[in-house]
Amino acid sequence: ALARQESNPFLVGMILRRYGTYLLGVGRRDEGLAHLGEAQAILARIGARGELAKIEKVLFGTYQSGAFQPGDEVSRLLPVDHFPGW
């Protein structure tokens, strides 16, 4: 909640990315994806490509681990070109 009060959107996006990644790591999938999705929207709006790439890396690694399937929340957040053959 404190992060969202910050006036620097880059910082907010970075904090949300890190917290979302943490939540995924401790098995809180839905919350983690929600935070990563919010971070992705903020960071895309300001053009923070490096942070966006970090989110994609986390999501793609999570997908590759077999925890998610096509059509799941992860596939909504990742660009289609990450999923050859779909």
Backbone hydrogen bonds, N-H to C=O, Kabsch-Sander energy under -0.5 kcal/mol:
donor,donor_aa,acceptor,acceptor_aa,energy
5,Q,1,A,-0.6
5,Q,2,L,-1.1
6,E,2,L,-0.5
6,E,3,A,-1.2
12,V,8,N,-2.2
13,G,9,P,-2.8
14,M,10,F,-2.5
15,I,11,L,-2.6
16,L,12,V,-2.6
17,R,13,G,-2.3
18,R,14,M,-2.5
19,Y,15,I,-2.7
20,G,16,L,-2.6
21,T,17,R,-2.3
22,Y,18,R,-2.1
23,L,19,Y,-2.7
24,L,20,G,-2.2
25,G,21,T,-2.0
26,V,22,Y,-1.4
27,G,24,L,-1.6
28,R,23,L,-2.8
29,R,27,G,-1.2
32,G,28,R,-2.7
33,L,29,R,-2.8
34,A,30,D,-2.0
35,H,31,E,-2.3
36,L,32,G,-2.5
37,G,33,L,-2.6
38,E,34,A,-2.1
39,A,35,H,-2.6
40,Q,36,L,-2.7
41,A,37,G,-2.0
42,I,38,E,-2.1
43,L,39,A,-3.0
44,A,40,Q,-2.3
45,R,41,A,-1.8
46,I,42,I,-1.3
47,G,43,L,-0.6
47,G,44,A,-0.7
48,A,43,L,-2.6
49,R,47,G,-1.7
52,L,48,A,-2.2
53,A,49,R,-2.4
54,K,50,G,-1.4
55,I,51,E,-1.8
56,E,52,L,-2.5
57,K,53,A,-2.3
58,V,54,K,-2.1
59,L,55,I,-2.7
60,F,56,E,-3.1
61,G,57,K,-2.3
62,T,58,V,-2.1
63,Y,59,L,-2.4
64,Q,60,F,-2.8
65,S,61,G,-1.3
66,G,63,Y,-1.9
67,A,62,T,-1.2
72,D,69,Q,-2.2
75,S,72,D,-0.5
76,R,72,D,-1.1
77,L,73,E,-1.5
78,L,74,V,-1.8
82,H,79,P,-1.8
83,F,80,V,-2.5
86,W,83,F,-1.5
